[in-house]
Amino acid sequence: MRGISPVIATIIILAVTIAVAVAVIGWITGLFGASVGGTEQLQIMPDSYIDVNNDQLSLHVVNKGSDVTIYRIEVVGLGDCASPSPTTINAGADTTITCTITGATAGTTYTVRVYTKNGNVFTATVQAKS
């Protein structure tokens, strides 16, 4: 009965060791996954509101996590907010997103849902004002 030669066995062991090392380094540095680089932490601030006179949703957001790409904003009971193509908010940014929404009644409170490209949904309550 014959086994593999010591040279071939050494080459196989080195190849496996190098493959494992590359995988570990990739995992540590975030090469192989977006979630390693940080998580989305979007906060919708309480000063957000719907202006019923101008049919505008004014959404004040602060991004305390990794970059966020918003692809949809929904106002429950009124439908989707007409907004530009996906909006990216960089990590650490504090910004206000405005978009058109019709049918709001002054004095009514609405639930707003912000959908991100990574599959997260951020929810807040906003007041409609005239």
N, C-alpha and C positions, 0 to 999 in steps of 0.2 A: 504494500500500500504506500502510495506516495502523497505527500502534502505539497503545499505551495512553497516556493523557495523563500528564504528569509528576505531577499531583496524585494520581491513582489509584496510580501506581507508588510514590510516597512513603508513602501509607497502607498499602500491602501490605508494604513494607519495615519500617515501624514495627510493624505487627501481628506479623510474624515475629520481630522483635527482642524484643518484649515477651513473646511466648510462650516463646522460648528463655530469657529472663531468669527467668521464673516457674519453669520447669522446673529450672534450675540452683539457684535459691534453695531450692526444695522439696527437691531432692536433698541439698543441704548441710545444711539444718536437720532433715532426717529426716521431712518431711511425707509423702513418698511411699514409705515402706518401713520396716518394723519393724526390719530388719537394720541400718539406719544408726544406730539408737539404742543398739546394743550387742549383744553375743552372750550366749547362755546359757552360763554356766560354773558348773555345779553340781558340788560335790565331796562325795562320800559318804565320811565319816570312818571310820577304822579301828576306832573304838569302837562301831560299829553291831553289833547281834547279834540272834539269835532266842532268846526265852525259851520253851523247850519246855513248862515247867510252866503257863504262862499263855497259850500259843499266841499270842504277841505278837512282831511284828517291831518293833524299835526302830532306826530309821534316822536317824542323826545327819548332817545335811546343812548345808553352808555354800554360800551363793550368792555367787560372786565376780564375777558378770556382771550382765546385765539381769534384770528380773523373770522368773520361771519359773512356769509353770502345769503341775503334774503331774496327768495324768489316769489313769495306770495304773502300778502297781508289781507286777512279776512276780518270783516266786522260782522259779528254774528247777528243775524236778522236783516242785514243790509246787503250782504254779499261781499265779493272781493273788491278791494281798493284798486282803482285804476292808477297804476304806478308805472314808472319806467322799467325797463328790463332789470334783471337781477341787480341788486344793490349790494356792494361789498362794504362792510364796516370794519376797518382795521382794528387790531388789538389796541385797547386803551383809548379809542376814539369816543368822543361825546358829540352827538349830532342830532339833528331833527330831520325826520323824513316827512315830507308832505305828499299827499296824494288825494285824488278826487274820490269822494264817496257821496252818494245822493240818497235822499230819503230819511235822513236823521231828523229827529224831533227834539227841539230845544228842551233842556231839563231832563232828558232821558239818559240813563247810563247804559253803555254798550260794552260788550266783551270784544276785545281785539286779540286776534291770534296772528303771530308772526311765524312763518314757516321758513326754515333754513335749508340750504342745500344738503347739509349733513343729516337731515331728518329730524332735527329738534323743532319743538313748537314752544314758543314763549307767549304767555297769555297775560293780559292786563285789562283793567277796567278803565274806560274813559267816559267823560261827561260831554254831552252835546250842549253847546252854548250858542246863543244868538248874538 
